[in-house]
């Protein structure tokens, strides 16, 4: 019985890690979008410079 509980806990942790990474990246993208959409020009330029984006807002390749 205790083995099943341990297996369930380990499985839940292994499932939670990728889910949390996806949520973390999505929130980061949401914050970037809000700055690019509603931010003042200085904040937009600073974000583009920090991210290494071109003037079009797309990542440089």
C-alpha distance matrix in Angstrom:
0.0 3.8 5.4 5.4 6.7 9.0 10.1 10.9 12.8 14.7 15.6 16.9 18.9 20.3 21.4 22.8 25.1 27.3 27.5 28.7 31.2 32.6 32.9 34.6 37.1 37.8 38.6 40.9 42.7 43.1 44.7 47.0 48.0 48.8 51.0 52.7 53.4 54.3 54.9 58.3 60.0 59.4 55.6 55.6 57.7 55.5 52.3 54.0 55.2 51.9 50.1 52.9 53.7 57.1 59.3 57.8 54.4 52.8 51.3 53.7 53.2
3.8 0.0 3.8 5.4 5.1 6.3 8.6 9.8 10.6 12.4 14.2 15.3 16.7 18.4 19.9 21.0 23.0 25.6 25.9 26.7 29.2 31.0 31.2 32.6 35.2 36.2 36.8 38.9 40.9 41.4 42.8 45.1 46.3 47.1 49.0 50.9 51.7 52.5 52.9 56.2 57.9 57.1 53.4 53.6 55.5 53.1 50.1 51.9 52.9 49.4 47.8 50.7 51.7 55.2 57.5 56.1 52.7 51.2 49.5 51.9 51.4
5.4 3.8 0.0 3.8 5.4 5.1 6.1 8.5 9.9 10.6 12.1 14.1 15.5 16.5 18.2 19.8 21.5 23.8 24.6 25.7 27.8 29.6 30.2 31.6 34.0 35.1 36.0 37.9 39.8 40.6 42.1 44.1 45.4 46.4 48.3 50.0 51.0 52.0 52.4 55.7 57.2 56.4 52.7 52.6 54.4 52.1 49.0 50.6 51.5 48.1 46.4 49.0 50.1 53.5 55.9 54.5 51.1 49.4 47.6 49.8 49.1
5.4 5.4 3.8 0.0 3.8 5.5 5.0 6.0 8.6 9.9 10.4 12.1 14.2 15.2 16.2 18.0 20.2 22.2 22.6 24.0 26.4 27.7 28.3 30.0 32.3 33.1 34.2 36.3 38.0 38.6 40.3 42.4 43.4 44.5 46.5 48.1 48.9 50.0 50.6 54.0 55.6 55.0 51.3 51.1 53.0 51.0 47.7 49.2 50.5 47.1 45.2 48.0 48.7 52.1 54.3 52.7 49.4 47.7 46.1 48.5 47.9
6.7 5.1 5.4 3.8 0.0 3.8 5.5 5.1 6.2 8.7 9.8 10.5 12.4 14.3 15.3 16.3 18.6 21.1 21.1 22.1 24.7 26.2 26.4 28.0 30.6 31.4 32.1 34.3 36.2 36.6 38.1 40.4 41.5 42.3 44.4 46.2 46.9 47.8 48.3 51.7 53.4 52.8 49.0 49.0 51.1 48.9 45.7 47.5 48.7 45.3 43.6 46.5 47.3 50.8 52.9 51.5 48.0 46.6 45.0 47.6 47.2
9.0 6.3 5.1 5.5 3.8 0.0 3.8 5.4 5.1 6.2 8.5 9.8 10.7 12.3 14.2 15.2 16.9 19.5 20.2 20.9 23.2 25.1 25.6 26.8 29.3 30.5 31.2 33.1 35.1 35.9 37.2 39.3 40.7 41.6 43.4 45.2 46.3 47.2 47.4 50.7 52.2 51.4 47.7 47.7 49.5 47.2 44.1 45.8 46.8 43.3 41.7 44.5 45.5 49.1 51.4 50.1 46.7 45.1 43.3 45.6 45.2
10.1 8.6 6.1 5.0 5.5 3.8 0.0 3.8 5.5 5.2 6.0 8.5 10.0 10.5 12.2 14.1 15.8 17.8 18.7 20.0 22.0 23.6 24.5 26.0 28.1 29.2 30.4 32.2 33.9 34.9 36.5 38.4 39.6 40.8 42.7 44.2 45.2 46.4 46.9 50.2 51.6 50.9 47.2 46.9 48.7 46.6 43.4 44.8 45.9 42.5 40.6 43.3 44.1 47.5 49.9 48.5 45.1 43.4 41.6 43.9 43.2
10.9 9.8 8.5 6.0 5.1 5.4 3.8 0.0 3.8 5.5 5.1 6.1 8.6 9.9 10.4 12.0 14.5 16.5 16.6 18.0 20.5 21.7 22.2 24.0 26.3 27.0 28.1 30.3 31.9 32.5 34.3 36.4 37.4 38.4 40.5 42.1 42.9 44.0 44.6 48.0 49.6 49.1 45.3 45.1 47.1 45.1 41.8 43.3 44.7 41.4 39.4 42.3 42.9 46.3 48.5 46.9 43.5 41.9 40.4 43.0 42.5
12.8 10.6 9.9 8.6 6.2 5.1 5.5 3.8 0.0 3.8 5.4 5.1 6.3 8.6 9.9 10.4 12.5 15.2 15.4 16.1 18.7 20.4 20.7 22.0 24.6 25.6 26.3 28.3 30.3 30.9 32.3 34.5 35.8 36.7 38.5 40.3 41.3 42.2 42.5 45.9 47.5 46.7 43.0 43.0 45.0 42.8 39.6 41.3 42.5 39.1 37.4 40.4 41.2 44.7 46.9 45.6 42.1 40.7 39.1 41.6 41.4
14.7 12.4 10.6 9.9 8.7 6.2 5.2 5.5 3.8 0.0 3.8 5.4 5.2 6.2 8.6 9.8 11.0 13.5 14.6 15.4 17.3 19.3 20.2 21.2 23.5 24.9 25.9 27.5 29.5 30.5 31.9 33.7 35.2 36.4 38.1 39.7 40.9 42.0 42.2 45.5 46.8 45.9 42.3 42.1 43.8 41.6 38.4 40.0 40.9 37.5 35.7 38.5 39.5 43.0 45.4 44.1 40.7 39.1 37.2 39.5 39.0
15.6 14.2 12.1 10.4 9.8 8.5 6.0 5.1 5.4 3.8 0.0 3.8 5.4 5.1 6.1 8.5 10.3 11.9 12.7 14.4 16.3 17.6 18.7 20.4 22.3 23.3 24.8 26.6 28.1 29.1 30.9 32.6 33.8 35.2 37.1 38.4 39.4 40.8 41.3 44.6 45.9 45.4 41.7 41.3 43.1 41.1 37.8 39.1 40.4 37.1 35.0 37.7 38.4 41.7 44.1 42.5 39.2 37.4 35.8 38.2 37.6
16.9 15.3 14.1 12.1 10.5 9.8 8.5 6.1 5.1 5.4 3.8 0.0 3.8 5.5 5.1 6.0 8.8 10.8 10.6 12.0 14.5 15.8 16.2 18.0 20.3 21.0 22.1 24.2 25.9 26.5 28.2 30.3 31.3 32.5 34.5 36.0 36.9 38.0 38.6 42.0 43.5 43.0 39.3 39.0 41.0 39.1 35.8 37.3 38.7 35.5 33.5 36.4 37.0 40.4 42.5 41.0 37.6 36.1 34.7 37.4 37.1
18.9 16.7 15.5 14.2 12.4 10.7 10.0 8.6 6.3 5.2 5.4 3.8 0.0 3.8 5.4 5.0 6.3 9.3 10.0 10.3 12.5 14.6 15.1 16.2 18.6 19.9 20.8 22.5 24.5 25.4 26.8 28.7 30.2 31.3 33.0 34.6 35.8 36.9 37.1 40.4 41.7 41.0 37.3 37.2 39.0 36.8 33.6 35.2 36.3 33.0 31.2 34.1 35.0 38.5 40.8 39.5 36.0 34.6 32.9 35.4 35.3
20.3 18.4 16.5 15.2 14.3 12.3 10.5 9.9 8.6 6.2 5.1 5.5 3.8 0.0 3.8 5.6 5.7 7.5 9.3 10.5 11.7 13.6 15.1 16.2 17.9 19.5 20.9 22.3 23.9 25.3 26.9 28.4 29.8 31.4 33.0 34.3 35.6 37.0 37.2 40.5 41.6 40.9 37.3 36.8 38.4 36.4 33.1 34.4 35.5 32.2 30.2 32.8 33.6 37.1 39.5 38.1 34.8 33.0 31.1 33.5 33.0
21.4 19.9 18.2 16.2 15.3 14.2 12.2 10.4 9.9 8.6 6.1 5.1 5.4 3.8 0.0 3.8 5.7 6.2 6.7 9.0 10.7 11.6 12.9 14.8 16.4 17.3 19.0 20.8 22.1 23.2 25.1 26.7 27.7 29.3 31.2 32.4 33.4 34.9 35.5 38.9 40.1 39.7 36.1 35.4 37.3 35.6 32.1 33.3 34.8 31.8 29.5 32.2 32.6 35.9 38.1 36.5 33.2 31.5 30.0 32.6 32.3
22.8 21.0 19.8 18.0 16.3 15.2 14.1 12.0 10.4 9.8 8.5 6.0 5.0 5.6 3.8 0.0 3.8 5.7 5.1 6.0 8.6 10.0 10.4 12.0 14.3 15.2 16.3 18.3 20.0 20.8 22.4 24.4 25.6 26.8 28.7 30.2 31.2 32.4 32.8 36.2 37.6 37.1 33.4 33.1 35.1 33.2 29.8 31.3 32.8 29.6 27.7 30.6 31.2 34.6 36.6 35.2 31.7 30.4 29.0 31.8 31.9
25.1 23.0 21.5 20.2 18.6 16.9 15.8 14.5 12.5 11.0 10.3 8.8 6.3 5.7 5.7 3.8 0.0 3.8 5.4 5.2 6.3 8.8 10.0 10.6 12.6 14.4 15.5 16.7 18.6 20.1 21.4 22.9 24.5 26.0 27.4 28.9 30.3 31.6 31.7 34.9 36.0 35.3 31.6 31.3 33.0 30.9 27.6 29.1 30.2 26.9 25.0 27.9 28.7 32.2 34.5 33.3 29.8 28.4 26.6 29.1 29.1
27.3 25.6 23.8 22.2 21.1 19.5 17.8 16.5 15.2 13.5 11.9 10.8 9.3 7.5 6.2 5.7 3.8 0.0 3.8 5.4 5.0 6.3 8.7 9.8 10.7 12.3 14.3 15.5 16.7 18.4 20.2 21.3 22.6 24.5 26.1 27.0 28.5 30.2 30.4 33.7 34.6 34.1 30.6 29.8 31.5 29.7 26.3 27.3 28.7 25.7 23.3 26.0 26.5 29.8 32.2 30.7 27.3 25.6 24.0 26.6 26.4
27.5 25.9 24.6 22.6 21.1 20.2 18.7 16.6 15.4 14.6 12.7 10.6 10.0 9.3 6.7 5.1 5.4 3.8 0.0 3.8 5.4 5.2 6.3 8.6 10.1 10.6 12.4 14.4 15.5 16.5 18.5 20.1 21.0 22.6 24.6 25.8 26.7 28.3 28.9 32.3 33.5 33.4 29.7 29.0 31.1 29.5 25.9 27.2 29.0 26.1 23.8 26.7 26.8 30.1 32.1 30.4 27.0 25.7 24.5 27.5 27.7
28.7 26.7 25.7 24.0 22.1 20.9 20.0 18.0 16.1 15.4 14.4 12.0 10.3 10.5 9.0 6.0 5.2 5.4 3.8 0.0 3.8 5.4 5.0 6.0 8.6 9.8 10.5 12.3 14.2 15.1 16.5 18.4 19.8 21.0 22.7 24.3 25.5 26.6 26.9 30.2 31.6 31.1 27.3 27.0 29.1 27.2 23.8 25.5 27.1 24.0 22.1 25.2 25.7 29.2 31.1 29.8 26.2 25.2 23.9 26.9 27.5
31.2 29.2 27.8 26.4 24.7 23.2 22.0 20.5 18.7 17.3 16.3 14.5 12.5 11.7 10.7 8.6 6.3 5.0 5.4 3.8 0.0 3.8 5.5 5.1 6.3 8.6 10.0 10.7 12.4 14.2 15.5 16.7 18.4 20.1 21.4 22.6 24.3 25.8 25.7 28.9 29.9 29.3 25.7 25.1 26.8 24.9 21.5 22.9 24.3 21.2 19.0 22.0 22.6 26.1 28.3 27.1 23.5 22.3 20.7 23.4 23.9
32.6 31.0 29.6 27.7 26.2 25.1 23.6 21.7 20.4 19.3 17.6 15.8 14.6 13.6 11.6 10.0 8.8 6.3 5.2 5.4 3.8 0.0 3.8 5.5 5.3 6.1 8.7 9.9 10.6 12.2 14.4 15.4 16.4 18.4 20.1 21.0 22.2 24.0 24.5 27.9 28.8 28.7 25.1 24.1 26.1 24.7 21.1 22.1 24.1 21.4 18.8 21.7 21.7 24.9 26.8 25.2 21.8 20.5 19.4 22.5 23.0
32.9 31.2 30.2 28.3 26.4 25.6 24.5 22.2 20.7 20.2 18.7 16.2 15.1 15.1 12.9 10.4 10.0 8.7 6.3 5.0 5.5 3.8 0.0 3.8 5.5 5.0 6.1 8.6 9.8 10.4 12.3 14.2 15.1 16.4 18.5 19.8 20.8 22.1 22.7 26.1 27.5 27.5 23.7 23.1 25.5 24.0 20.5 22.1 24.2 21.5 19.3 22.6 22.5 25.7 27.2 25.8 22.2 21.5 20.8 24.1 25.1
34.6 32.6 31.6 30.0 28.0 26.8 26.0 24.0 22.0 21.2 20.4 18.0 16.2 16.2 14.8 12.0 10.6 9.8 8.6 6.0 5.1 5.5 3.8 0.0 3.8 5.5 5.3 6.3 8.8 10.0 10.8 12.5 14.4 15.6 16.9 18.5 20.0 21.1 21.1 24.3 25.6 25.1 21.3 21.1 23.1 21.3 17.9 19.8 21.4 18.4 16.6 20.1 20.4 23.9 25.6 24.6 20.9 20.4 19.3 22.4 23.6
37.1 35.2 34.0 32.3 30.6 29.3 28.1 26.3 24.6 23.5 22.3 20.3 18.6 17.9 16.4 14.3 12.6 10.7 10.1 8.6 6.3 5.3 5.5 3.8 0.0 3.8 5.5 5.0 6.2 8.6 9.9 10.6 12.3 14.3 15.5 16.4 18.2 19.9 19.8 23.0 23.8 23.5 20.0 19.1 21.0 19.5 15.9 17.1 19.0 16.3 14.0 17.1 17.2 20.6 22.4 21.3 17.6 16.8 15.7 18.9 20.0
37.8 36.2 35.1 33.1 31.4 30.5 29.2 27.0 25.6 24.9 23.3 21.0 19.9 19.5 17.3 15.2 14.4 12.3 10.6 9.8 8.6 6.1 5.0 5.5 3.8 0.0 3.8 5.4 5.1 6.1 8.7 9.8 10.4 12.3 14.3 15.2 16.2 18.0 18.6 22.1 23.2 23.5 19.9 18.8 21.2 20.2 16.5 17.8 20.3 18.0 15.6 18.7 18.1 21.2 22.4 20.9 17.3 16.8 16.6 20.1 21.5
38.6 36.8 36.0 34.2 32.1 31.2 30.4 28.1 26.3 25.9 24.8 22.1 20.8 20.9 19.0 16.3 15.5 14.3 12.4 10.5 10.0 8.7 6.1 5.3 5.5 3.8 0.0 3.8 5.4 4.9 6.2 8.6 9.7 10.5 12.4 14.2 15.1 16.1 16.5 20.0 21.6 21.6 17.9 17.4 20.1 18.8 15.3 17.3 19.7 17.3 15.6 19.1 18.7 21.9 22.8 21.7 18.0 18.3 18.1 21.6 23.4
40.9 38.9 37.9 36.3 34.3 33.1 32.2 30.3 28.3 27.5 26.6 24.2 22.5 22.3 20.8 18.3 16.7 15.5 14.4 12.3 10.7 9.9 8.6 6.3 5.0 5.4 3.8 0.0 3.8 5.4 5.2 6.3 8.7 10.0 10.8 12.3 14.2 15.4 15.1 18.3 19.3 19.0 15.3 14.8 17.0 15.5 12.0 14.0 16.1 13.5 11.9 15.4 15.4 18.7 19.9 19.2 15.4 15.7 15.1 18.5 20.5
42.7 40.9 39.8 38.0 36.2 35.1 33.9 31.9 30.3 29.5 28.1 25.9 24.5 23.9 22.1 20.0 18.6 16.7 15.5 14.2 12.4 10.6 9.8 8.8 6.2 5.1 5.4 3.8 0.0 3.8 5.4 5.0 6.1 8.6 9.9 10.4 12.0 14.0 14.3 17.6 18.3 18.7 15.2 13.8 16.2 15.5 11.7 12.9 15.7 13.9 11.5 14.7 13.7 16.7 17.7 16.4 12.7 12.9 13.0 16.6 18.7
43.1 41.4 40.6 38.6 36.6 35.9 34.9 32.5 30.9 30.5 29.1 26.5 25.4 25.3 23.2 20.8 20.1 18.4 16.5 15.1 14.2 12.2 10.4 10.0 8.6 6.1 4.9 5.4 3.8 0.0 3.8 5.4 5.1 6.2 8.7 9.8 10.4 11.8 12.8 16.4 17.9 18.6 15.0 14.0 17.0 16.5 13.1 14.7 17.7 16.1 14.3 17.5 16.3 19.0 19.3 17.9 14.4 15.3 16.1 19.7 22.0
44.7 42.8 42.1 40.3 38.1 37.2 36.5 34.3 32.3 31.9 30.9 28.2 26.8 26.9 25.1 22.4 21.4 20.2 18.5 16.5 15.5 14.4 12.3 10.8 9.9 8.7 6.2 5.2 5.4 3.8 0.0 3.8 5.4 5.1 6.3 8.6 9.9 10.4 10.4 13.8 15.5 15.7 12.0 11.6 14.7 13.7 10.5 13.0 15.6 13.9 12.9 16.4 15.6 18.4 18.6 18.0 14.4 15.9 16.3 19.8 22.4
47.0 45.1 44.1 42.4 40.4 39.3 38.4 36.4 34.5 33.7 32.6 30.3 28.7 28.4 26.7 24.4 22.9 21.3 20.1 18.4 16.7 15.4 14.2 12.5 10.6 9.8 8.6 6.3 5.0 5.4 3.8 0.0 3.8 5.5 5.2 6.1 8.5 10.0 9.5 12.6 13.4 13.7 10.2 9.0 11.7 11.2 7.7 9.5 12.4 11.2 9.8 13.0 11.9 14.6 14.8 14.3 10.7 12.2 12.8 16.2 19.1
48.0 46.3 45.4 43.4 41.5 40.7 39.6 37.4 35.8 35.2 33.8 31.3 30.2 29.8 27.7 25.6 24.5 22.6 21.0 19.8 18.4 16.4 15.1 14.4 12.3 10.4 9.7 8.7 6.1 5.1 5.4 3.8 0.0 3.8 5.4 5.1 5.9 8.3 9.2 12.6 13.6 14.9 11.8 9.9 13.1 13.6 10.3 11.4 14.9 14.3 12.6 15.2 13.2 15.3 14.9 13.6 10.4 12.2 13.8 17.3 20.1
48.8 47.1 46.4 44.5 42.3 41.6 40.8 38.4 36.7 36.4 35.2 32.5 31.3 31.4 29.3 26.8 26.0 24.5 22.6 21.0 20.1 18.4 16.4 15.6 14.3 12.3 10.5 10.0 8.6 6.2 5.1 5.5 3.8 0.0 3.8 5.5 5.1 5.7 6.9 10.7 12.6 13.9 10.8 9.9 13.5 13.8 11.2 13.1 16.3 15.7 14.8 17.6 16.0 17.9 17.0 16.2 13.2 15.6 17.1 20.5 23.5
51.0 49.0 48.3 46.5 44.4 43.4 42.7 40.5 38.5 38.1 37.1 34.5 33.0 33.0 31.2 28.7 27.4 26.1 24.6 22.7 21.4 20.1 18.5 16.9 15.5 14.3 12.4 10.8 9.9 8.7 6.3 5.2 5.4 3.8 0.0 3.8 5.5 5.5 4.4 7.8 9.4 10.2 7.0 6.3 10.0 10.1 8.0 10.2 13.1 12.8 12.6 15.3 13.9 15.8 14.9 14.8 11.9 14.7 16.0 19.0 22.3
52.7 50.9 50.0 48.1 46.2 45.2 44.2 42.1 40.3 39.7 38.4 36.0 34.6 34.3 32.4 30.2 28.9 27.0 25.8 24.3 22.6 21.0 19.8 18.5 16.4 15.2 14.2 12.3 10.4 9.8 8.6 6.1 5.1 5.5 3.8 0.0 3.8 6.0 5.7 8.3 8.7 10.4 8.1 5.5 8.9 10.3 8.1 8.8 12.3 12.9 12.0 14.0 11.8 13.0 11.7 11.3 8.7 11.8 13.8 16.7 20.1
53.4 51.7 51.0 48.9 46.9 46.3 45.2 42.9 41.3 40.9 39.4 36.9 35.8 35.6 33.4 31.2 30.3 28.5 26.7 25.5 24.3 22.2 20.8 20.0 18.2 16.2 15.1 14.2 12.0 10.4 9.9 8.5 5.9 5.1 5.5 3.8 0.0 3.8 6.0 8.9 10.1 12.6 10.6 8.6 12.1 13.7 11.8 12.5 16.0 16.7 15.8 17.7 15.2 16.0 14.2 13.3 11.2 14.2 16.7 19.8 23.0
54.3 52.5 52.0 50.0 47.8 47.2 46.4 44.0 42.2 42.0 40.8 38.0 36.9 37.0 34.9 32.4 31.6 30.2 28.3 26.6 25.8 24.0 22.1 21.1 19.9 18.0 16.1 15.4 14.0 11.8 10.4 10.0 8.3 5.7 5.5 6.0 3.8 0.0 3.8 6.7 9.3 11.6 9.7 9.0 12.6 13.9 12.6 14.2 17.2 17.7 17.5 19.7 17.6 18.6 16.7 16.3 14.3 17.5 19.7 22.7 26.0
54.9 52.9 52.4 50.6 48.3 47.4 46.9 44.6 42.5 42.2 41.3 38.6 37.1 37.2 35.5 32.8 31.7 30.4 28.9 26.9 25.7 24.5 22.7 21.1 19.8 18.6 16.5 15.1 14.3 12.8 10.4 9.5 9.2 6.9 4.4 5.7 6.0 3.8 0.0 3.7 6.5 8.0 6.0 6.2 9.7 10.6 9.9 11.9 14.5 15.0 15.5 17.6 16.1 17.2 15.5 16.0 13.8 17.2 18.9 21.5 25.1
58.3 56.2 55.7 54.0 51.7 50.7 50.2 48.0 45.9 45.5 44.6 42.0 40.4 40.5 38.9 36.2 34.9 33.7 32.3 30.2 28.9 27.9 26.1 24.3 23.0 22.1 20.0 18.3 17.6 16.4 13.8 12.6 12.6 10.7 7.8 8.3 8.9 6.7 3.7 0.0 3.8 5.6 5.5 6.4 8.8 10.1 10.8 12.5 14.4 15.6 16.7 18.3 17.0 17.6 15.4 16.6 15.1 18.7 20.4 22.5 26.2
60.0 57.9 57.2 55.6 53.4 52.2 51.6 49.6 47.5 46.8 45.9 43.5 41.7 41.6 40.1 37.6 36.0 34.6 33.5 31.6 29.9 28.8 27.5 25.6 23.8 23.2 21.6 19.3 18.3 17.9 15.5 13.4 13.6 12.6 9.4 8.7 10.1 9.3 6.5 3.8 0.0 3.8 5.5 5.1 6.1 8.5 9.9 10.5 12.2 14.2 15.4 16.2 14.8 14.8 12.4 14.1 13.2 16.8 18.5 20.2 23.9
59.4 57.1 56.4 55.0 52.8 51.4 50.9 49.1 46.7 45.9 45.4 43.0 41.0 40.9 39.7 37.1 35.3 34.1 33.4 31.1 29.3 28.7 27.5 25.1 23.5 23.5 21.6 19.0 18.7 18.6 15.7 13.7 14.9 13.9 10.2 10.4 12.6 11.6 8.0 5.6 3.8 0.0 3.8 5.4 5.2 6.1 8.6 9.9 10.5 12.2 14.2 15.2 14.7 15.2 13.5 15.8 14.5 17.8 18.8 20.2 23.9
55.6 53.4 52.7 51.3 49.0 47.7 47.2 45.3 43.0 42.3 41.7 39.3 37.3 37.3 36.1 33.4 31.6 30.6 29.7 27.3 25.7 25.1 23.7 21.3 20.0 19.9 17.9 15.3 15.2 15.0 12.0 10.2 11.8 10.8 7.0 8.1 10.6 9.7 6.0 5.5 5.5 3.8 0.0 3.8 5.5 5.1 6.1 8.6 9.8 10.4 12.1 14.0 13.5 14.9 13.8 15.5 13.3 16.4 17.2 19.1 22.8
55.6 53.6 52.6 51.1 49.0 47.7 46.9 45.1 43.0 42.1 41.3 39.0 37.2 36.8 35.4 33.1 31.3 29.8 29.0 27.0 25.1 24.1 23.1 21.1 19.1 18.8 17.4 14.8 13.8 14.0 11.6 9.0 9.9 9.9 6.3 5.5 8.6 9.0 6.2 6.4 5.1 5.4 3.8 0.0 3.8 5.5 5.1 6.2 8.6 9.9 10.6 12.0 10.7 11.7 10.3 11.7 9.7 13.0 14.2 16.3 20.0
57.7 55.5 54.4 53.0 51.1 49.5 48.7 47.1 45.0 43.8 43.1 41.0 39.0 38.4 37.3 35.1 33.0 31.5 31.1 29.1 26.8 26.1 25.5 23.1 21.0 21.2 20.1 17.0 16.2 17.0 14.7 11.7 13.1 13.5 10.0 8.9 12.1 12.6 9.7 8.8 6.1 5.2 5.5 3.8 0.0 3.8 5.4 5.1 6.1 8.5 9.9 10.3 9.5 10.1 8.9 11.4 10.0 13.1 13.8 15.0 18.7
55.5 53.1 52.1 51.0 48.9 47.2 46.6 45.1 42.8 41.6 41.1 39.1 36.8 36.4 35.6 33.2 30.9 29.7 29.5 27.2 24.9 24.7 24.0 21.3 19.5 20.2 18.8 15.5 15.5 16.5 13.7 11.2 13.6 13.8 10.1 10.3 13.7 13.9 10.6 10.1 8.5 6.1 5.1 5.5 3.8 0.0 3.8 5.5 5.1 6.1 8.5 9.8 10.3 11.9 11.8 14.2 12.1 14.5 14.4 15.6 19.2
52.3 50.1 49.0 47.7 45.7 44.1 43.4 41.8 39.6 38.4 37.8 35.8 33.6 33.1 32.1 29.8 27.6 26.3 25.9 23.8 21.5 21.1 20.5 17.9 15.9 16.5 15.3 12.0 11.7 13.1 10.5 7.7 10.3 11.2 8.0 8.1 11.8 12.6 9.9 10.8 9.9 8.6 6.1 5.1 5.4 3.8 0.0 3.8 5.4 5.1 6.1 8.3 8.4 10.9 11.2 12.7 9.8 12.0 11.8 13.8 17.3
54.0 51.9 50.6 49.2 47.5 45.8 44.8 43.3 41.3 40.0 39.1 37.3 35.2 34.4 33.3 31.3 29.1 27.3 27.2 25.5 22.9 22.1 22.1 19.8 17.1 17.8 17.3 14.0 12.9 14.7 13.0 9.5 11.4 13.1 10.2 8.8 12.5 14.2 11.9 12.5 10.5 9.9 8.6 6.2 5.1 5.5 3.8 0.0 3.8 5.5 5.2 5.8 5.0 7.1 7.8 9.5 7.0 9.1 9.0 10.6 14.2
55.2 52.9 51.5 50.5 48.7 46.8 45.9 44.7 42.5 40.9 40.4 38.7 36.3 35.5 34.8 32.8 30.2 28.7 29.0 27.1 24.3 24.1 24.2 21.4 19.0 20.3 19.7 16.1 15.7 17.7 15.6 12.4 14.9 16.3 13.1 12.3 16.0 17.2 14.5 14.4 12.2 10.5 9.8 8.6 6.1 5.1 5.4 3.8 0.0 3.8 5.5 5.1 6.4 8.3 9.6 12.1 10.3 11.7 10.7 11.1 14.6
51.9 49.4 48.1 47.1 45.3 43.3 42.5 41.4 39.1 37.5 37.1 35.5 33.0 32.2 31.8 29.6 26.9 25.7 26.1 24.0 21.2 21.4 21.5 18.4 16.3 18.0 17.3 13.5 13.9 16.1 13.9 11.2 14.3 15.7 12.8 12.9 16.7 17.7 15.0 15.6 14.2 12.2 10.4 9.9 8.5 6.1 5.1 5.5 3.8 0.0 3.8 5.6 7.9 10.9 12.7 14.6 11.9 12.8 11.2 12.1 15.2
50.1 47.8 46.4 45.2 43.6 41.7 40.6 39.4 37.4 35.7 35.0 33.5 31.2 30.2 29.5 27.7 25.0 23.3 23.8 22.1 19.0 18.8 19.3 16.6 14.0 15.6 15.6 11.9 11.5 14.3 12.9 9.8 12.6 14.8 12.6 12.0 15.8 17.5 15.5 16.7 15.4 14.2 12.1 10.6 9.9 8.5 6.1 5.2 5.5 3.8 0.0 3.8 5.5 9.2 11.5 12.6 9.6 9.7 7.7 9.3 12.3
52.9 50.7 49.0 48.0 46.5 44.5 43.3 42.3 40.4 38.5 37.7 36.4 34.1 32.8 32.2 30.6 27.9 26.0 26.7 25.2 22.0 21.7 22.6 20.1 17.1 18.7 19.1 15.4 14.7 17.5 16.4 13.0 15.2 17.6 15.3 14.0 17.7 19.7 17.6 18.3 16.2 15.2 14.0 12.0 10.3 9.8 8.3 5.8 5.1 5.6 3.8 0.0 3.8 6.7 9.8 11.3 9.3 8.9 6.6 6.7 9.8
53.7 51.7 50.1 48.7 47.3 45.5 44.1 42.9 41.2 39.5 38.4 37.0 35.0 33.6 32.6 31.2 28.7 26.5 26.8 25.7 22.6 21.7 22.5 20.4 17.2 18.1 18.7 15.4 13.7 16.3 15.6 11.9 13.2 16.0 13.9 11.8 15.2 17.6 16.1 17.0 14.8 14.7 13.5 10.7 9.5 10.3 8.4 5.0 6.4 7.9 5.5 3.8 0.0 3.8 6.7 7.6 5.6 5.5 4.6 5.6 9.3
57.1 55.2 53.5 52.1 50.8 49.1 47.5 46.3 44.7 43.0 41.7 40.4 38.5 37.1 35.9 34.6 32.2 29.8 30.1 29.2 26.1 24.9 25.7 23.9 20.6 21.2 21.9 18.7 16.7 19.0 18.4 14.6 15.3 17.9 15.8 13.0 16.0 18.6 17.2 17.6 14.8 15.2 14.9 11.7 10.1 11.9 10.9 7.1 8.3 10.9 9.2 6.7 3.8 0.0 3.8 5.4 5.6 5.9 6.5 6.1 9.7
59.3 57.5 55.9 54.3 52.9 51.4 49.9 48.5 46.9 45.4 44.1 42.5 40.8 39.5 38.1 36.6 34.5 32.2 32.1 31.1 28.3 26.8 27.2 25.6 22.4 22.4 22.8 19.9 17.7 19.3 18.6 14.8 14.9 17.0 14.9 11.7 14.2 16.7 15.5 15.4 12.4 13.5 13.8 10.3 8.9 11.8 11.2 7.8 9.6 12.7 11.5 9.8 6.7 3.8 0.0 3.8 5.4 7.6 9.5 9.8 13.2
57.8 56.1 54.5 52.7 51.5 50.1 48.5 46.9 45.6 44.1 42.5 41.0 39.5 38.1 36.5 35.2 33.3 30.7 30.4 29.8 27.1 25.2 25.8 24.6 21.3 20.9 21.7 19.2 16.4 17.9 18.0 14.3 13.6 16.2 14.8 11.3 13.3 16.3 16.0 16.6 14.1 15.8 15.5 11.7 11.4 14.2 12.7 9.5 12.1 14.6 12.6 11.3 7.6 5.4 3.8 0.0 3.8 5.5 8.6 9.7 12.7
54.4 52.7 51.1 49.4 48.0 46.7 45.1 43.5 42.1 40.7 39.2 37.6 36.0 34.8 33.2 31.7 29.8 27.3 27.0 26.2 23.5 21.8 22.2 20.9 17.6 17.3 18.0 15.4 12.7 14.4 14.4 10.7 10.4 13.2 11.9 8.7 11.2 14.3 13.8 15.1 13.2 14.5 13.3 9.7 10.0 12.1 9.8 7.0 10.3 11.9 9.6 9.3 5.6 5.6 5.4 3.8 0.0 3.8 6.7 9.0 12.3
52.8 51.2 49.4 47.7 46.6 45.1 43.4 41.9 40.7 39.1 37.4 36.1 34.6 33.0 31.5 30.4 28.4 25.6 25.7 25.2 22.3 20.5 21.5 20.4 16.8 16.8 18.3 15.7 12.9 15.3 15.9 12.2 12.2 15.6 14.7 11.8 14.2 17.5 17.2 18.7 16.8 17.8 16.4 13.0 13.1 14.5 12.0 9.1 11.7 12.8 9.7 8.9 5.5 5.9 7.6 5.5 3.8 0.0 3.8 6.4 9.0
51.3 49.5 47.6 46.1 45.0 43.3 41.6 40.4 39.1 37.2 35.8 34.7 32.9 31.1 30.0 29.0 26.6 24.0 24.5 23.9 20.7 19.4 20.8 19.3 15.7 16.6 18.1 15.1 13.0 16.1 16.3 12.8 13.8 17.1 16.0 13.8 16.7 19.7 18.9 20.4 18.5 18.8 17.2 14.2 13.8 14.4 11.8 9.0 10.7 11.2 7.7 6.6 4.6 6.5 9.5 8.6 6.7 3.8 0.0 3.8 6.4
53.7 51.9 49.8 48.5 47.6 45.6 43.9 43.0 41.6 39.5 38.2 37.4 35.4 33.5 32.6 31.8 29.1 26.6 27.5 26.9 23.4 22.5 24.1 22.4 18.9 20.1 21.6 18.5 16.6 19.7 19.8 16.2 17.3 20.5 19.0 16.7 19.8 22.7 21.5 22.5 20.2 20.2 19.1 16.3 15.0 15.6 13.8 10.6 11.1 12.1 9.3 6.7 5.6 6.1 9.8 9.7 9.0 6.4 3.8 0.0 3.8
53.2 51.4 49.1 47.9 47.2 45.2 43.2 42.5 41.4 39.0 37.6 37.1 35.3 33.0 32.3 31.9 29.1 26.4 27.7 27.5 23.9 23.0 25.1 23.6 20.0 21.5 23.4 20.5 18.7 22.0 22.4 19.1 20.1 23.5 22.3 20.1 23.0 26.0 25.1 26.2 23.9 23.9 22.8 20.0 18.7 19.2 17.3 14.2 14.6 15.2 12.3 9.8 9.3 9.7 13.2 12.7 12.3 9.0 6.4 3.8 0.0
